[in-house]
Amino acid sequence: LTSTGIGGRRFLHGNSVEAGLVNIAAFLAQCMQETIQYDACDENNWSRGLAGVPDYPVSAACGQAGQDYSQYRCFGGEGPNSRNVQCPIDNAMVSIASSWASWAAAPPPLFCAPRSMTGGGTPRWSFQASCAGVPAGSVSVPAFPDPYLSEALQGQLQAPSPLCNAYQGQTGGQYTMEGCGSDGCPNADRVDTAGGRAHTDVEGCCWWGRGVIQTTGPCNIGKLNYYL
């Protein structure tokens, strides 16, 4: 990593052993800040209290805090063939995060899926209600097959109280359209990413942060896949 590097970039070790150790410590500290302290492999839905954005929208998978992850593209000058290693954006792709926040009634894992599977615009997550008549953490959801998107997502919207079938160990919370528009809940009021836009669904939004430093976007994820 310090001599050959990846994609034309090398780990900066400085001019001394001490400088190299400081840089390694800084890298590990960033890892701790990003994911280790949360025991997370995938980015959590933490979109709460953002101006103009309903709390915990499902569309947070497309980008949080004014970002549009799908627009993090390779534009050359970032290593050999950087344009070629970028992941293509497939609007039919279905992916579901493998981790989520661990606090009670936390939002479910981020996921992406075409509008044909989600029923159009997506809702948000409300953590207020407890699982009615269901012992906390008693429901085991073995996986998130296609029916999860059509049955659990839409079923929870129609249920008068939480069904506790969103993820394993769920103790409360449910999807709701309260505070959302007719097209779904937006993930941003203003998008700062060049070329980006606000999303009200999760079609093509499979580029949330992954791994210990939350590698994000089709360019960086493509590079990681190519070089490793």
VEXLUM-23372 format. One record per residue: x, y, z of N, C-alpha, C in turn; residue in three letters. Coordinates in nm, 4 decimals. Example, Ala and Ser with C-alpha at 12.3 -4.5 7.8 and 13.67 -1.06 7.14 Angstrom:
BEGIN
((1.3190,-0.5690,0.7800),(1.2300,-0.4500,0.7800),(1.3200,-0.3300,0.7800),'Ala')
((1.2850,-0.2250,0.7080),(1.3670,-0.1060,0.7140),(1.2900,0.0030,0.7870),'Ser')
This chain:
BEGIN
((0.0816,-0.1215,0.0000),(0.0000,0.0000,0.0000),(0.0847,0.1262,0.0000),'Leu')
((0.2046,0.1203,0.0554),(0.2882,0.2393,0.0613),(0.3774,0.2559,-0.0603),'Thr')
((0.4019,0.1481,-0.1337),(0.4906,0.1575,-0.2499),(0.4150,0.1474,-0.3814),'Ser')
((0.3359,0.0419,-0.3975),(0.2608,0.0232,-0.5228),(0.1286,0.0980,-0.5203),'Thr')
((0.0569,0.0846,-0.4097),(-0.0706,0.1537,-0.3973),(-0.1826,0.0863,-0.4727),'Gly')
((-0.2988,0.1497,-0.4709),(-0.4177,0.1002,-0.5392),(-0.4768,0.2141,-0.6207),'Ile')
((-0.4939,0.1904,-0.7482),(-0.5529,0.2921,-0.8341),(-0.4704,0.4184,-0.8413),'Gly')
((-0.3383,0.4038,-0.8310),(-0.2529,0.5210,-0.8403),(-0.2375,0.5981,-0.7113),'Gly')
((-0.2974,0.5485,-0.6035),(-0.2892,0.6169,-0.4749),(-0.2216,0.5266,-0.3736),'Arg')
((-0.1370,0.5876,-0.2917),(-0.0619,0.5116,-0.1928),(-0.0920,0.5618,-0.0524),'Arg')
((-0.0741,0.4718,0.0446),(-0.0892,0.5109,0.1844),(0.0311,0.5952,0.2244),'Phe')
((0.0057,0.7138,0.2753),(0.1127,0.8056,0.3108),(0.1789,0.7619,0.4408),'Leu')
((0.3051,0.7222,0.4307),(0.3761,0.6768,0.5512),(0.4701,0.7826,0.6058),'His')
((0.4852,0.8948,0.5346),(0.5711,1.0012,0.5834),(0.7185,0.9714,0.5658),'Gly')
((0.7995,1.0514,0.6298),(0.9444,1.0388,0.6149),(1.0113,0.9693,0.7326),'Asn')
((0.9306,0.9136,0.8224),(0.9878,0.8468,0.9388),(0.8913,0.7416,0.9896),'Ser')
((0.9443,0.6531,1.0727),(0.8593,0.5507,1.1335),(0.7510,0.6164,1.2171),'Val')
((0.7879,0.7213,1.2885),(0.6918,0.7896,1.3751),(0.5751,0.8472,1.2946),'Glu')
((0.6093,0.9103,1.1819),(0.5041,0.9677,1.0978),(0.4136,0.8583,1.0425),'Ala')
((0.4737,0.7464,1.0031),(0.3941,0.6348,0.9530),(0.2993,0.5808,1.0584),'Gly')
((0.3469,0.5703,1.1825),(0.2628,0.5207,1.2910),(0.1483,0.6172,1.3202),'Leu')
((0.1758,0.7463,1.3119),(0.0705,0.8457,1.3338),(-0.0371,0.8316,1.2266),'Val')
((0.0027,0.8116,1.1020),(-0.0948,0.7969,0.9939),(-0.1766,0.6690,1.0082),'Asn')
((-0.1132,0.5612,1.0525),(-0.1866,0.4373,1.0770),(-0.2864,0.4577,1.1900),'Ile')
((-0.2429,0.5273,1.2953),(-0.3328,0.5546,1.4085),(-0.4511,0.6397,1.3639),'Ala')
((-0.4249,0.7378,1.2777),(-0.5332,0.8231,1.2279),(-0.6323,0.7423,1.1448),'Ala')
((-0.5790,0.6506,1.0629),(-0.6660,0.5649,0.9819),(-0.7534,0.4771,1.0709),'Phe')
((-0.6946,0.4156,1.1728),(-0.7710,0.3295,1.2633),(-0.8729,0.4107,1.3423),'Leu')
((-0.8372,0.5340,1.3789),(-0.9315,0.6202,1.4496),(-1.0516,0.6522,1.3618),'Ala')
((-1.0255,0.6750,1.2327),(-1.1360,0.7002,1.1408),(-1.2252,0.5769,1.1288),'Gln')
((-1.1646,0.4600,1.1260),(-1.2419,0.3356,1.1218),(-1.3305,0.3233,1.2456),'Cys')
((-1.2744,0.3572,1.3612),(-1.3521,0.3519,1.4851),(-1.4696,0.4489,1.4793),'Met')
((-1.4440,0.5702,1.4297),(-1.5483,0.6714,1.4224),(-1.6589,0.6305,1.3253),'Gln')
((-1.6205,0.5726,1.2127),(-1.7175,0.5409,1.1085),(-1.8041,0.4198,1.1423),'Glu')
((-1.7421,0.3099,1.1861),(-1.8184,0.1850,1.1964),(-1.7906,0.0994,1.3184),'Thr')
((-1.6654,0.0898,1.3621),(-1.6323,-0.0089,1.4653),(-1.7122,0.0142,1.5922),'Ile')
((-1.7263,0.1409,1.6326),(-1.7985,0.1690,1.7564),(-1.9465,0.1300,1.7472),'Gln')
((-1.9964,0.1202,1.6249),(-2.1366,0.0817,1.6047),(-2.1516,-0.0655,1.5660),'Tyr')
((-2.0411,-0.1362,1.5518),(-2.0421,-0.2748,1.5069),(-2.1199,-0.2860,1.3754),'Asp')
((-2.0918,-0.1951,1.2837),(-2.1684,-0.1862,1.1590),(-2.0841,-0.2269,1.0396),'Ala')
((-2.1470,-0.2984,0.9469),(-2.0851,-0.3288,0.8184),(-2.1405,-0.2365,0.7108),'Cys')
((-2.2678,-0.2016,0.7236),(-2.3344,-0.1140,0.6281),(-2.3740,0.0161,0.6969),'Asp')
((-2.3908,0.1183,0.6160),(-2.4367,0.2474,0.6664),(-2.5748,0.2333,0.7305),'Glu')
((-2.5946,0.3002,0.8430),(-2.7251,0.3017,0.9080),(-2.8095,0.4172,0.8544),'Asn')
((-2.9384,0.4039,0.8693),(-3.0286,0.5156,0.8412),(-3.0273,0.6075,0.9634),'Asn')
((-2.9564,0.7208,0.9528),(-2.9462,0.8139,1.0648),(-3.0086,0.9493,1.0309),'Trp')
((-3.0918,0.9530,0.9274),(-3.1498,1.0795,0.8816),(-3.2650,1.1241,0.9721),'Ser')
((-3.2295,1.1946,1.0758),(-3.3293,1.2482,1.1683),(-3.2939,1.3939,1.2012),'Arg')
((-3.3959,1.4769,1.2037),(-3.3739,1.6165,1.2387),(-3.3100,1.6987,1.1289),'Gly')
((-3.3162,1.6516,1.0048),(-3.2607,1.7266,0.8923),(-3.3680,1.8184,0.8345),'Leu')
((-3.3331,1.9419,0.8056),(-3.4291,2.0405,0.7569),(-3.4983,1.9929,0.6295),'Ala')
((-3.6300,1.9948,0.6311),(-3.7078,1.9601,0.5132),(-3.7155,1.8129,0.4813),'Gly')
((-3.6647,1.7270,0.5718),(-3.6631,1.5830,0.5464),(-3.7382,1.5100,0.6580),'Val')
((-3.8413,1.4312,0.6247),(-3.9082,1.3513,0.7278),(-3.8090,1.2567,0.7940),'Pro')
((-3.8240,1.2332,0.9228),(-3.7294,1.1476,0.9942),(-3.7245,1.0066,0.9360),'Asp')
((-3.6048,0.9562,0.9203),(-3.5756,0.8195,0.8781),(-3.6496,0.7762,0.7509),'Tyr')
((-3.6351,0.8505,0.6410),(-3.6977,0.8056,0.5160),(-3.6270,0.6818,0.4622),'Pro')
((-3.7025,0.5922,0.4023),(-3.6429,0.4754,0.3375),(-3.5462,0.5201,0.2284),'Val')
((-3.5764,0.6315,0.1655),(-3.4926,0.6833,0.0575),(-3.3572,0.7337,0.1057),'Ser')
((-3.3299,0.7251,0.2356),(-3.1964,0.7571,0.2867),(-3.0910,0.6682,0.2220),'Ala')
((-3.1332,0.5529,0.1710),(-3.0396,0.4650,0.0994),(-2.9765,0.5358,-0.0197),'Ala')
((-3.0455,0.6347,-0.0748),(-2.9952,0.7070,-0.1919),(-2.8919,0.8121,-0.1553),'Cys')
((-2.8878,0.8484,-0.0275),(-2.7942,0.9502,0.0167),(-2.8480,1.0207,0.1391),'Gly')
((-2.7606,1.0542,0.2309),(-2.7993,1.1240,0.3527),(-2.7239,1.2560,0.3642),'Gln')
((-2.7832,1.3494,0.4382),(-2.7212,1.4815,0.4598),(-2.6926,1.5547,0.3290),'Ala')
((-2.7900,1.5527,0.2373),(-2.7752,1.6289,0.1137),(-2.6884,1.5647,0.0082),'Gly')
((-2.6616,1.4360,0.0215),(-2.5785,1.3661,-0.0768),(-2.6641,1.2811,-0.1709),'Gln')
((-2.6096,1.2563,-0.2885),(-2.6685,1.1608,-0.3827),(-2.5581,1.0632,-0.4191),'Asp')
((-2.5576,0.9481,-0.3521),(-2.4465,0.8541,-0.3645),(-2.4271,0.8042,-0.5070),'Tyr')
((-2.5346,0.7951,-0.5834),(-2.5228,0.7416,-0.7192),(-2.4416,0.8325,-0.8102),'Ser')
((-2.4209,0.9573,-0.7695),(-2.3462,1.0523,-0.8513),(-2.1981,1.0579,-0.8175),'Gln')
((-2.1536,0.9712,-0.7263),(-2.0111,0.9642,-0.6966),(-1.9444,0.8776,-0.8034),'Tyr')
((-1.9165,0.9408,-0.9175),(-1.8669,0.8706,-1.0354),(-1.7163,0.8900,-1.0516),'Arg')
((-1.6572,0.8073,-1.1377),(-1.5159,0.8218,-1.1738),(-1.5062,0.9173,-1.2927),'Cys')
((-1.4195,1.0159,-1.2804),(-1.4071,1.1145,-1.3872),(-1.2661,1.1216,-1.4441),'Phe')
((-1.1890,1.0156,-1.4286),(-1.0542,1.0136,-1.4814),(-0.9552,1.0769,-1.3851),'Gly')
((-0.8270,1.0512,-1.4066),(-0.7240,1.1050,-1.3196),(-0.7227,1.0406,-1.1825),'Gly')
((-0.7904,0.9279,-1.1696),(-0.7986,0.8609,-1.0404),(-0.7393,0.7213,-1.0460),'Glu')
((-0.6513,0.6990,-1.1394),(-0.5917,0.5668,-1.1530),(-0.6177,0.5125,-1.2919),'Gly')
((-0.5468,0.4082,-1.3307),(-0.5636,0.3517,-1.4651),(-0.7029,0.2957,-1.4880),'Pro')
((-0.7613,0.3351,-1.6015),(-0.8922,0.2827,-1.6414),(-1.0000,0.3064,-1.5365),'Asn')
((-0.9921,0.4201,-1.4656),(-1.0874,0.4435,-1.3568),(-1.2317,0.4452,-1.4058),'Ser')
((-1.2524,0.4913,-1.5290),(-1.3883,0.4920,-1.5820),(-1.4389,0.3492,-1.6037),'Arg')
((-1.3476,0.2581,-1.6384),(-1.3890,0.1219,-1.6692),(-1.4219,0.0391,-1.5448),'Asn')
((-1.3641,0.0734,-1.4310),(-1.3871,-0.0066,-1.3114),(-1.5092,0.0407,-1.2340),'Val')
((-1.5680,0.1510,-1.2738),(-1.6872,0.2012,-1.2063),(-1.8040,0.1043,-1.2229),'Gln')
((-1.8756,0.0812,-1.1150),(-1.9918,-0.0082,-1.1218),(-2.1035,0.0567,-1.2026),'Cys')
((-2.1685,-0.0197,-1.2885),(-2.2841,0.0354,-1.3614),(-2.4035,0.0478,-1.2683),'Pro')
((-2.4863,0.1461,-1.2923),(-2.6076,0.1640,-1.2125),(-2.7207,0.0882,-1.2795),'Ile')
((-2.7731,-0.0090,-1.2076),(-2.8795,-0.0958,-1.2590),(-3.0059,-0.0674,-1.1782),'Asp')
((-3.1044,-0.0077,-1.2408),(-3.2276,0.0280,-1.1693),(-3.3084,-0.0933,-1.1265),'Asn')
((-3.2769,-0.2096,-1.1811),(-3.3482,-0.3316,-1.1422),(-3.2791,-0.4027,-1.0259),'Ala')
((-3.1656,-0.3512,-0.9812),(-3.0901,-0.4175,-0.8746),(-3.1663,-0.4151,-0.7423),'Met')
((-3.1539,-0.5260,-0.6696),(-3.2109,-0.5370,-0.5354),(-3.0979,-0.5727,-0.4394),'Val')
((-3.0809,-0.4930,-0.3373),(-2.9778,-0.5186,-0.2374),(-3.0272,-0.4697,-0.1025),'Ser')
((-2.9943,-0.5441,0.0020),(-3.0367,-0.5078,0.1370),(-2.9159,-0.5137,0.2290),'Ile')
((-2.8979,-0.4100,0.3079),(-2.7834,-0.4019,0.3984),(-2.7840,-0.5191,0.4958),'Ala')
((-2.6656,-0.5563,0.5416),(-2.6515,-0.6697,0.6334),(-2.6474,-0.6260,0.7795),'Ser')
((-2.6450,-0.4958,0.8047),(-2.6445,-0.4477,0.9430),(-2.7305,-0.3226,0.9538),'Ser')
((-2.7667,-0.2891,1.0765),(-2.8518,-0.1729,1.1027),(-2.8251,-0.1275,1.2458),'Trp')
((-2.8788,-0.0130,1.2819),(-2.8589,0.0398,1.4168),(-2.9188,-0.0559,1.5201),'Ala')
((-2.8585,-0.0597,1.6379),(-2.8974,-0.1590,1.7381),(-2.9883,-0.1041,1.8472),'Ser')
((-3.0200,0.0242,1.8448),(-3.1069,0.0760,1.9507),(-3.2520,0.0324,1.9295),'Trp')
((-3.3308,0.0358,2.0359),(-3.4679,-0.0153,2.0318),(-3.5501,0.0562,1.9245),'Ala')
((-3.6196,-0.0215,1.8445),(-3.7076,0.0287,1.7391),(-3.6334,0.1086,1.6324),'Ala')
((-3.5061,0.0782,1.6145),(-3.4245,0.1479,1.5139),(-3.4768,0.1220,1.3731),'Ala')
((-3.4460,0.2097,1.2792),(-3.4867,0.1859,1.1406),(-3.4266,0.0559,1.0868),'Pro')
((-3.4969,-0.0102,0.9978),(-3.4466,-0.1343,0.9375),(-3.3260,-0.1083,0.8485),'Pro')
((-3.2642,-0.2148,0.7972),(-3.1498,-0.1977,0.7066),(-3.1868,-0.1162,0.5836),'Pro')
((-3.0925,-0.0412,0.5329),(-3.1117,0.0263,0.4059),(-3.1287,-0.0786,0.2960),'Leu')
((-3.2045,-0.0463,0.1949),(-3.2189,-0.1376,0.0822),(-3.2483,-0.0590,-0.0441),'Phe')
((-3.2251,-0.1226,-0.1572),(-3.2621,-0.0638,-0.2854),(-3.3442,-0.1660,-0.3630),'Cys')
((-3.4327,-0.1163,-0.4448),(-3.5187,-0.2021,-0.5261),(-3.5927,-0.1138,-0.6265),'Ala')
((-3.6335,-0.1707,-0.7392),(-3.7074,-0.0916,-0.8372),(-3.8469,-0.0547,-0.7851),'Pro')
((-3.9009,0.0495,-0.8417),(-4.0345,0.0966,-0.8008),(-4.1397,-0.0117,-0.8195),'Arg')
((-4.1186,-0.0999,-0.9152),(-4.2155,-0.2068,-0.9383),(-4.2260,-0.3006,-0.8184),'Ser')
((-4.1220,-0.3058,-0.7354),(-4.1236,-0.3929,-0.6189),(-4.1664,-0.3201,-0.4926),'Met')
((-4.1377,-0.1911,-0.4849),(-4.1734,-0.1165,-0.3640),(-4.3121,-0.0551,-0.3732),'Thr')
((-4.3705,-0.0582,-0.4933),(-4.5019,0.0012,-0.5073),(-4.4969,0.1500,-0.5321),'Gly')
((-4.3841,0.1996,-0.5812),(-4.3708,0.3425,-0.6085),(-4.2855,0.4101,-0.5040),'Gly')
((-4.3287,0.5295,-0.4625),(-4.2550,0.6038,-0.3619),(-4.2509,0.5289,-0.2296),'Gly')
((-4.1457,0.5511,-0.1532),(-4.1256,0.4775,-0.0285),(-4.1579,0.5630,0.0936),'Thr')
((-4.1906,0.4982,0.2049),(-4.2294,0.5687,0.3270),(-4.1088,0.6072,0.4123),'Pro')
((-4.1351,0.6350,0.5363),(-4.0303,0.6598,0.6347),(-4.0524,0.5645,0.7517),'Arg')
((-3.9605,0.5666,0.8473),(-3.9710,0.4793,0.9635),(-4.0067,0.5608,1.0872),'Trp')
((-4.1065,0.5145,1.1597),(-4.1427,0.5758,1.2870),(-4.1081,0.4789,1.3987),'Ser')
((-4.0326,0.5251,1.4974),(-3.9904,0.4378,1.6075),(-4.0805,0.4511,1.7298),'Phe')
((-4.1898,0.5244,1.7177),(-4.2712,0.5556,1.8346),(-4.3453,0.4349,1.8917),'Gln')
((-4.4061,0.3553,1.8056),(-4.4928,0.2474,1.8535),(-4.4136,0.1222,1.8897),'Ala')
((-4.4636,0.0493,1.9910),(-4.4044,-0.0787,2.0295),(-4.4759,-0.1924,1.9577),'Ser')
((-4.4144,-0.3083,1.9586),(-4.4743,-0.4233,1.8925),(-4.5936,-0.4729,1.9736),'Cys')
((-4.7119,-0.4494,1.9234),(-4.8326,-0.4844,1.9970),(-4.8529,-0.6353,1.9990),'Ala')
((-4.8585,-0.6925,2.1182),(-4.8874,-0.8340,2.1329),(-4.7756,-0.9248,2.0900),'Gly')
((-4.6585,-0.8702,2.0652),(-4.5442,-0.9510,2.0224),(-4.4309,-0.9313,2.1217),'Val')
((-4.3850,-1.0373,2.1875),(-4.2734,-1.0219,2.2817),(-4.1515,-0.9622,2.2126),'Pro')
((-4.0862,-0.8694,2.2789),(-3.9718,-0.7999,2.2210),(-3.8665,-0.8983,2.1718),'Ala')
((-3.8270,-0.8812,2.0490),(-3.7209,-0.9627,1.9925),(-3.7583,-1.1069,1.9644),'Gly')
((-3.8880,-1.1374,1.9628),(-3.9275,-1.2777,1.9476),(-3.9381,-1.3197,1.8022),'Ser')
((-3.9493,-1.2234,1.7129),(-3.9690,-1.2566,1.5727),(-3.8342,-1.2748,1.5039),'Val')
((-3.8171,-1.3860,1.4370),(-3.6940,-1.4136,1.3641),(-3.7206,-1.3988,1.2154),'Ser')
((-3.6569,-1.3013,1.1541),(-3.6693,-1.2815,1.0104),(-3.5442,-1.3404,0.9466),'Val')
((-3.5530,-1.4559,0.8847),(-3.4341,-1.5247,0.8360),(-3.3615,-1.4525,0.7241),'Pro')
((-3.4344,-1.3797,0.6418),(-3.3729,-1.3111,0.5288),(-3.4707,-1.2060,0.4783),'Ala')
((-3.4331,-1.1395,0.3737),(-3.5203,-1.0390,0.3152),(-3.5471,-1.0757,0.1698),'Phe')
((-3.6314,-1.1769,0.1466),(-3.6622,-1.2155,0.0092),(-3.7525,-1.1119,-0.0558),'Pro')
((-3.7795,-1.1301,-0.1829),(-3.8645,-1.0356,-0.2547),(-3.9968,-1.0057,-0.1842),'Asp')
((-4.0628,-1.1075,-0.1266),(-4.1905,-1.0773,-0.0597),(-4.1769,-0.9745,0.0524),'Pro')
((-4.0560,-0.9598,0.1078),(-4.0379,-0.8592,0.2129),(-4.0757,-0.7217,0.1603),'Tyr')
((-4.0373,-0.6940,0.0375),(-4.0625,-0.5625,-0.0180),(-4.2096,-0.5413,-0.0476),'Leu')
((-4.2757,-0.6428,-0.0965),(-4.4157,-0.6284,-0.1327),(-4.5105,-0.6539,-0.0164),'Ser')
((-4.4736,-0.7479,0.0722),(-4.5623,-0.7839,0.1816),(-4.5309,-0.7088,0.3106),'Glu')
((-4.4050,-0.7118,0.3527),(-4.3694,-0.6460,0.4783),(-4.3768,-0.4947,0.4667),'Ala')
((-4.3228,-0.4414,0.3583),(-4.3229,-0.2964,0.3411),(-4.4644,-0.2422,0.3300),'Leu')
((-4.5389,-0.2958,0.2365),(-4.6760,-0.2492,0.2194),(-4.7665,-0.2968,0.3326),'Gln')
((-4.7408,-0.4173,0.3827),(-4.8225,-0.4694,0.4920),(-4.8107,-0.3858,0.6174),'Gly')
((-4.6911,-0.3388,0.6466),(-4.6735,-0.2557,0.7654),(-4.7447,-0.1227,0.7520),'Gln')
((-4.7503,-0.0715,0.6311),(-4.8201,0.0553,0.6107),(-4.9688,0.0420,0.6399),'Leu')
((-5.0218,-0.0769,0.6153),(-5.1650,-0.0983,0.6340),(-5.2004,-0.1480,0.7738),'Gln')
((-5.1003,-0.1895,0.8494),(-5.1255,-0.2454,0.9822),(-5.1534,-0.1339,1.0838),'Ala')
((-5.2508,-0.1532,1.1727),(-5.2795,-0.0518,1.2741),(-5.1715,-0.0426,1.3822),'Pro')
((-5.0914,-0.1450,1.3973),(-4.9833,-0.1448,1.4952),(-4.8655,-0.2228,1.4377),'Ser')
((-4.7450,-0.2025,1.4931),(-4.6263,-0.2701,1.4377),(-4.6402,-0.4219,1.4323),'Pro')
((-4.5925,-0.4795,1.3232),(-4.5961,-0.6239,1.3057),(-4.4670,-0.6899,1.3515),'Leu')
((-4.3652,-0.6096,1.3702),(-4.2336,-0.6608,1.4102),(-4.1809,-0.7670,1.3143),'Cys')
((-4.1921,-0.7413,1.1867),(-4.1371,-0.8327,1.0863),(-4.0396,-0.7616,0.9940),'Asn')
((-3.9859,-0.6487,1.0386),(-3.8943,-0.5724,0.9542),(-3.7515,-0.6239,0.9637),'Ala')
((-3.7124,-0.6740,1.0817),(-3.5788,-0.7309,1.0983),(-3.5744,-0.8115,1.2266),'Tyr')
((-3.4775,-0.8983,1.2338),(-3.4651,-0.9862,1.3493),(-3.4343,-0.9059,1.4757),'Gln')
((-3.5083,-0.9344,1.5816),(-3.4869,-0.8659,1.7078),(-3.5586,-0.7334,1.7197),'Gly')
((-3.6446,-0.7000,1.6239),(-3.7176,-0.5735,1.6288),(-3.8068,-0.5674,1.7522),'Gln')
((-3.8062,-0.4533,1.8214),(-3.8895,-0.4364,1.9409),(-3.9967,-0.3308,1.9235),'Thr')
((-3.9967,-0.2617,1.8131),(-4.0968,-0.1585,1.7896),(-4.0695,-0.0875,1.6594),'Gly')
((-4.1571,0.0082,1.6294),(-4.1424,0.0870,1.5085),(-4.2136,0.0267,1.3893),'Gly')
((-4.2463,0.1113,1.2925),(-4.3114,0.0653,1.1702),(-4.2992,0.1722,1.0616),'Gln')
((-4.3226,0.1297,0.9390),(-4.3225,0.2233,0.8282),(-4.4493,0.3071,0.8319),'Tyr')
((-4.4376,0.4315,0.7867),(-4.5531,0.5203,0.7810),(-4.5337,0.6217,0.6682),'Thr')
((-4.6448,0.6679,0.6125),(-4.6410,0.7741,0.5125),(-4.6722,0.9094,0.5751),'Met')
((-4.6874,0.9127,0.7052),(-4.7169,1.0382,0.7738),(-4.6034,1.1383,0.7514),'Glu')
((-4.6392,1.2562,0.7066),(-4.5396,1.3592,0.6803),(-4.4753,1.3492,0.5443),'Gly')
((-4.5162,1.2502,0.4648),(-4.4606,1.2317,0.3312),(-4.5552,1.2867,0.2258),'Cys')
((-4.5030,1.3120,0.1080),(-4.5860,1.3527,-0.0028),(-4.6470,1.2331,-0.0728),'Gly')
((-4.7294,1.2602,-0.1719),(-4.7956,1.1513,-0.2445),(-4.6961,1.0655,-0.3221),'Ser')
((-4.5791,1.1195,-0.3514),(-4.4766,1.0445,-0.4247),(-4.3798,0.9715,-0.3326),'Asp')
((-4.3986,0.9842,-0.2016),(-4.3093,0.9189,-0.1073),(-4.2329,1.0194,-0.0227),'Gly')
((-4.1509,0.9700,0.0665),(-4.0722,1.0549,0.1560),(-3.9376,1.0887,0.0931),'Cys')
((-3.9037,1.2157,0.0808),(-3.7757,1.2528,0.0202),(-3.6594,1.2317,0.1161),'Pro')
((-3.5429,1.2085,0.0585),(-3.4229,1.1907,0.1409),(-3.3484,1.3212,0.1614),'Asn')
((-3.3886,1.4259,0.0894),(-3.3173,1.5533,0.1012),(-3.4074,1.6678,0.0596),'Ala')
((-3.3856,1.7818,0.1229),(-3.4528,1.9047,0.0830),(-3.3655,1.9804,-0.0168),'Asp')
((-3.2349,1.9703,0.0039),(-3.1363,2.0291,-0.0860),(-3.0234,1.9293,-0.1071),'Arg')
((-2.9837,1.9101,-0.2324),(-2.8780,1.8142,-0.2640),(-2.7513,1.8906,-0.3009),'Val')
((-2.6432,1.8595,-0.2310),(-2.5166,1.9280,-0.2542),(-2.4263,1.8554,-0.3536),'Asp')
((-2.4565,1.7304,-0.3835),(-2.3746,1.6524,-0.4762),(-2.3971,1.6999,-0.6195),'Thr')
((-2.2895,1.7297,-0.6904),(-2.3015,1.7759,-0.8284),(-2.3765,1.6737,-0.9131),'Ala')
((-2.4786,1.7208,-0.9837),(-2.5564,1.6327,-1.0693),(-2.6591,1.5496,-0.9956),'Gly')
((-2.6662,1.5638,-0.8653),(-2.7570,1.4813,-0.7849),(-2.8968,1.5395,-0.7742),'Gly')
((-2.9831,1.4608,-0.7143),(-3.1219,1.5022,-0.6944),(-3.1767,1.4365,-0.5692),'Arg')
((-3.2885,1.4876,-0.5217),(-3.3577,1.4240,-0.4102),(-3.4323,1.3015,-0.4611),'Ala')
((-3.4475,1.2009,-0.3756),(-3.5154,1.0765,-0.4131),(-3.6337,1.0514,-0.3205),'His')
((-3.7400,0.9955,-0.3763),(-3.8555,0.9537,-0.2969),(-3.8796,0.8040,-0.3091),'Thr')
((-3.7893,0.7343,-0.3766),(-3.7934,0.5885,-0.3850),(-3.6497,0.5399,-0.3769),'Asp')
((-3.6281,0.4107,-0.3905),(-3.4926,0.3566,-0.3763),(-3.4472,0.2838,-0.5027),'Val')
((-3.5048,0.3179,-0.6155),(-3.4655,0.2575,-0.7421),(-3.3256,0.3049,-0.7811),'Glu')
((-3.2342,0.2101,-0.8026),(-3.0975,0.2439,-0.8393),(-3.0137,0.3001,-0.7260),'Gly')
((-3.0640,0.2929,-0.6049),(-2.9964,0.3537,-0.4886),(-2.9240,0.2487,-0.4046),'Cys')
((-2.8311,0.1802,-0.4661),(-2.7632,0.0689,-0.3989),(-2.6215,0.1046,-0.3554),'Cys')
((-2.5919,0.2327,-0.3350),(-2.4532,0.2772,-0.3202),(-2.4235,0.3400,-0.1852),'Trp')
((-2.4961,0.3005,-0.0812),(-2.4692,0.3510,0.0537),(-2.3337,0.2997,0.1028),'Trp')
((-2.2856,0.3552,0.2119),(-2.1537,0.3205,0.2631),(-2.1444,0.1774,0.3119),'Gly')
((-2.0336,0.1138,0.2784),(-2.0087,-0.0242,0.3200),(-1.8657,-0.0383,0.3714),'Arg')
((-1.8489,-0.1297,0.4627),(-1.7150,-0.1591,0.5109),(-1.6682,-0.0652,0.6199),'Gly')
((-1.5463,-0.0857,0.6635),(-1.4968,-0.0201,0.7833),(-1.4816,0.1317,0.7666),'Val')
((-1.4604,0.1801,0.6445),(-1.4548,0.3244,0.6247),(-1.5688,0.3723,0.5351),'Ile')
((-1.6751,0.2898,0.5265),(-1.7965,0.3294,0.4556),(-1.7681,0.3725,0.3109),'Gln')
((-1.7122,0.2807,0.2340),(-1.6883,0.3038,0.0921),(-1.8219,0.3260,0.0219),'Thr')
((-1.8340,0.4366,-0.0500),(-1.9632,0.4823,-0.1008),(-1.9546,0.5174,-0.2490),'Thr')
((-2.0636,0.4896,-0.3213),(-2.0749,0.5330,-0.4592),(-2.0228,0.4326,-0.5608),'Gly')
((-2.0733,0.4375,-0.6846),(-2.0339,0.3407,-0.7871),(-1.8872,0.3484,-0.8269),'Pro')
((-1.8224,0.4639,-0.8108),(-1.6804,0.4741,-0.8450),(-1.5948,0.4035,-0.7405),'Cys')
((-1.6090,0.4417,-0.6146),(-1.5243,0.3836,-0.5100),(-1.5526,0.2357,-0.4874),'Asn')
((-1.6800,0.1966,-0.4916),(-1.7128,0.0548,-0.4752),(-1.6589,-0.0241,-0.5939),'Ile')
((-1.6648,0.0335,-0.7138),(-1.6092,-0.0320,-0.8321),(-1.4584,-0.0506,-0.8216),'Gly')
((-1.3907,0.0514,-0.7724),(-1.2455,0.0417,-0.7548),(-1.2109,-0.0669,-0.6528),'Lys')
((-1.2838,-0.0681,-0.5416),(-1.2589,-0.1682,-0.4396),(-1.2765,-0.3081,-0.4956),'Leu')
((-1.3825,-0.3266,-0.5725),(-1.4092,-0.4562,-0.6336),(-1.2987,-0.4939,-0.7333),'Asn')
((-1.2529,-0.3984,-0.8104),(-1.1525,-0.4256,-0.9146),(-1.0177,-0.4590,-0.8551),'Tyr')
((-0.9740,-0.3824,-0.7583),(-0.8377,-0.3993,-0.7076),(-0.8269,-0.5075,-0.6017),'Tyr')
((-0.9351,-0.5378,-0.5320),(-0.9275,-0.6403,-0.4291),(-0.9890,-0.7725,-0.4722),'Leu')
